[in-house]
Amino acid sequence: MIKRFRRYLLTASLVSMAASAQAADKIRWLNDWLPAGDKAIIYLAVEKGLFAAEDIDVEIMSGRGSSDVVTKLATGAADMGTGGLSALLQAKAGATVPVTAVLSVYTKQPDAVFVSADSGIETLDDLKGKNLATATFSASNVTWPLVLEANGMSPNDVRVTKVDPGAMGPMMSTGRVDGTINWITKLPAFNALMEQAGKEIRVLPWSDYGFDGYGLSVFASDRLIKEKPELVRKVLAIYRQAQKMAIEDPQQAGAALKAKVAEVDAEVVAEEFSASIPLMQNEISERDGAGVFNPILLATTWKWVAKAQDLPEDTLNPADAVSADFISK
């Protein structure tokens, strides 16, 4: 009788443990690109046990661009993830896309021009007659002519050569081009190449020349928002906690990503993340609050997208693409 009772208790305990394991929430998280410094926050949250403490299981996946993230969230292949807000606005223009931006990460656009500090190029206007290298499929290529026009220049004033991303740094360091079009987060890798050539980099951020708007954001599928709004809220609270931890100590962000992805260089990851901090912490985030979508800046973001895609501005109300329901200032 006692043995049967013990077996009963053991069975009940195992059933309870199994039920508890099954009860854990799961999030399929999709980054917009391969593991690098600008993707470190989610890895840090996992490595530090922030999700485990809330009984949330996270699967981290890598997408192939922001549009890929939007598509996979919309089709149910992922639940939440990061991507450029412009990709979501473009997708929602004139179409029903069940994806919503729930947190702004970059309150400034990351696009920039890198030039050698000794090139004599100090402003956008100094690029007239120069040759820049850009990645063949970079989203920046669509907006670049508009940035020039907004600053009284013609797209023909600057020659742009489309190349493989891996060729851009060597071309710049050896002087085969006058500069490159990049995201600021790529600055550490280019700095390393330029230092080998005994040179330094000067950065011309597009945000200094009127290219205002939101960049990297956190997206969630509308299905998840409808079915598990509290889970979305928890995930965002954890993400923001890890973001703060990473900003305070980029080295631990690099170590966390290295722990999950062995082939990355933790130091490079930390440097890349450090380069992204001004995109997250700046006068805009101070004014509006971290993670917030300000209606005016949101409208400006959409105006740039609409112009780049040759879309009427009334094709979309950008406020319909975001939600402020899941974060607090």
BAMARLO-957800 format. One record per residue (C-alpha): x, y, z. Coordinates in steps of 0.001 Angstrom, whole numbers, padded with zeros to 6 digits, always signed. Each point is the difference from the previous one (the first is absolute). Example, Ala and Ser with C-alpha at 12.3 -4.5 7.8 and 13.67 -1.06 7.14 Angstrom:
<lumdos>
+012300-004500+007800;+001370+003440-000660;
</lumdos>
This chain:
<lumdos>
+000000+000000+000000;+002826+002373+000965;+001941-000887-003149;-003081+000670-002157;-000484+003345+001741;+003631+000935-000615;-000344-000953-003657;-003131+002128-000155;+001845+002983+001481;+002898-000476-002428;-002349-000244-002981;-001953+003036+001150;+003233+001948+000411;+001193-000931-003491;-003353+000931-001502;+000119+003320+001841;+003531+000684-001254;-000996-000848-003557;-003039+002240+000221;+002144+002804+001380;+002475-000384-002853;-002823+000050-002524;-001423+003104+001644;+003120+002049-000760;-000670+002688-002585;+002075-000170-003156;+001127+002847-002237;+001541-000555-003424;+002164+003105-000357;+001275+001010-003443;+002887+002450-000386;+000185+001819-003306;+003528-001201-000744;+002847-002214+001170;+001353+000238+003578;+001956+003225+000547;+000279+002836+002484;-003338+001581-000875;-001709-003336+000742;+001656-000536+003393;-002869+001115+002245;-002191-003062-000463;+002988-002335+000530;+000906+001812+003208;-003570-000372+001266;+000133-003746-000601;+003522-000490+001360;-000792+001894+003211;-003092-002130+000619;-002444+002906-000256;-002432-002012-002110;+000427-003159+002069;-000909+001967+003127;-003351+000772-001624;-000448-003587-001235;+000411+001060-003636;+001855-002187-002476;+001614+001973-002841;+001178-001368-003329;+002239+002511-001813;+000084-000147-003787;+001726+002111-002663;-001885+001570-002894;+001217+001433-003286;-000987+003604+000369;-002848+001943+001557;-002471-000907-002735;+000673-003668+000709;-000836+000583+003676;-003294+001694-000908;-000929-002857-002340;+000789-002757+002482;-001833+001705+002845;-003004+000517-002264;-000054-003632-001106;+000447-001471+003477;+003579-001223-000452;+001124+002212+002905;-001632+001887+002871;+002152+003062+000702;+003184+001490-001372;+001953+003047-001084;+000088+001899-003264;+000144+003437-001521;-003286+001831+000463;+000080+001161-003619;-000411-003606-001189;-003173-000408+002054;-001430+003330-001149;+000703-000893-003611;-001643-003420+000392;-003100+001478+001632;-000474+002682-002638;-003139-001033-001837;+000040-003560+001375;-001192-001890+003063;+003069-001251+001842;-000665-001524+003455;+003175+001351+001603;+000402+002966+002370;+003013+001924+001274;-000139-000048+003799;+003312+001604+001021;+002393+002464-001604;+003647-000953+000484;+001815+002508-002233;-001452+003497+000228;+002509+001106-002620;+000727-001528-003364;+003271-001985-000093;+000971+000931-003575;+003261+001888-000467;+002854+000700-002376;+003494-001047+001108;+002951+001940-001409;+003657+000272+000896;+000666+002746+002540;+002793+001367-002202;-002138+000082-003158;-001073+003615+000385;-003630-001153+000007;-001734+001574+002970;-003577+000467-001191;-002455-001569-002418;+000692+002770-002504;+003672-000994-000071;-001008-003321-001560;-000690+001638-003372;+002071-001725-002650;+000992-002812+002360;-000546-003744-000292;-001646-002024+002775;-000276-003776+000350;-003261-001504+001228;-001278-003533+000517;-001914-001139-003062;-003224-000806+001833;+000163+002610+002760;-003309+001658+000869;+001981+003235+000342;+000384+000142-003773;-003673+000908-000436;+000137+002919+002429;+003424+001382-000887;-001143+002028-003055;-002774+001544+002109;+002460+001051+002699;+002113+001722-002644;-003024+001766-001481;-001125+001133+003464;+003380+001690+000345;-000098+001791-003350;+002074-002567-001853;-000673-002213-002993;+000407-003800+000160;+002403+000449-002927;+002289+002129+002171;+001366-003111+001711;+000972-003192-001786;-001108-003168+001789;+001549-003401-000724;-001935-003063+001129;+002248-002785+001250;+000027-003056+002241;-000186+001098+003658;+003318-001708+000753;+001795+002115-002616;-001030+003377+001382;+002528+000264+002825;+003040-001020-002063;-001045+002343-002825;-000194+002914+002420;+003206-000772+001903;+001998-000281-003236;-001470+003183-001479;-001855-001617-002875;-003116+001884+001120;-000373+003235+001928;-002376-001459+002543;-002745-002504+000708;-003698-000001+000830;-000568-001985+003201;-001861-000349+003233;+001789+001609+002942;-000030-003409+001702;+002598-001168-002545;+002491+002659+001074;+002223-002308+002145;+000747-002367-002890;+000855+002878-002335;+002083+001692+002690;+002115-003130+000291;+000724-000052-003739;+000759+003705-000135;+002329-000224+003008;+002011-002656-001824;+000443+002537-002782;+001002+002695+002493;-003223+001952-000495;-003007+001139+002009;-003684+000233-000923;-002251+003023-000045;-003720-000827+000268;-002713+002041-001717;-003291-001188+001558;-002993+000524-002271;-001968+001097+003055;+002203+003126+000038;-001367+000815-003460;-003730-000294+000559;-000498-003754-000257;-002116-000232+003128;-002118-002927+001067;-000143-003280+001837;+002315-002837-000933;+000268-003373+001704;-003215-000929+001817;-001554-003012+001675;-002906-001573-001885;-002646-002443+001184;-002507-002038-001943;-003581+001179+000410;-000943-003581+000839;+002275+000037+003050;-001194+003463+000986;-003610-001178-000106;+000494-003376+001672;+002716+000817+002558;+000292+003748+000589;+001485-000516+003457;+002769-002146-001475;+000855+002789-002444;+000160+002406+002911;+002323-002313+001960;+002316-000549-002957;+000336+003728-000592;+000709+000661+003677;+002754-002629-000120;+001408+001388-003256;+000160+003493+001481;+001682-001333+003136;+002642-001778-002095;+000424+003101-002164;+000790+002058+003096;+002454-002663+001197;+001733-000043-003391;+000287+003788-000140;+001549+000043+003464;+002438-002790-000883;+000440-000793-003719;+002632-002605+000887;-002581-002241+001632;-002175+000340-003097;+002910-001217-002107;+000661-002887+002361;-003666-001007-000013;-000169-000177-003780;+003302-001900-000079;-001441-002538+002450;-002822-000766-002432;+001853+000467-003298;+003550-001285+000383;+001340+001328-003307;-000481+003694+000807;+002698+002181+001567;-001269+001252+003367;+002161+003134-000149;-001292+000935-003452;-003577-000598+001130;+000542+002288+003003;+001481+002703-002234;-002868-000307-002493;-002536+000296+002782;+001814+003015+001442;-000188+001658-003426;-003772-000446+000043;-000581+001600+003417;-000380+003571-001385;-002805-001312-002203;-001863-001133+003129;+001001+002615+002550;-000209+003543-001309;-001987+003215+000242;-003030-001690-001589;-000191-002864+002480;+000581+002492+002807;-002866+002163-001234;-002557-002691-000818;+001018-002915+002208;+001789-003201-000958;-001934-002284-002329;-002692+002568-000805;-001266+000830-003499;-000502+003752-000146;-002840+000765-002493;+001910+002837-001674;+003224-001963-000471;-002065-003007-001078;-001629+002122-002703;+003432+001202-001106;+001200-003604-000241;-002938-000826-002246;+000563+003057-002205;+003520-001208-000793;-001286-003515-000741;-002850+001263-002170;+002335+002204-002002;+002565-002765-000415;-002654-002434-001231;-001878+002607-002056;-003163-000516+002041;-002676+002600+000825;+000251+000954+003674;-003697-000709+000502;+000622-003661-000855;+000679-000614+003681;-000645+001551+003361;+003308-000925+001683;-001674+000007+003410;-001842-003159-001100;+003333-001846-000258;+001052+000482+003625;-001384-000606+003464;+000752+001792+003241;-001967-002481+002093;+002884-002129+001198;+002561+002352+001481;+000039+002724+002594;+002258+003014+000045;
</lumdos>
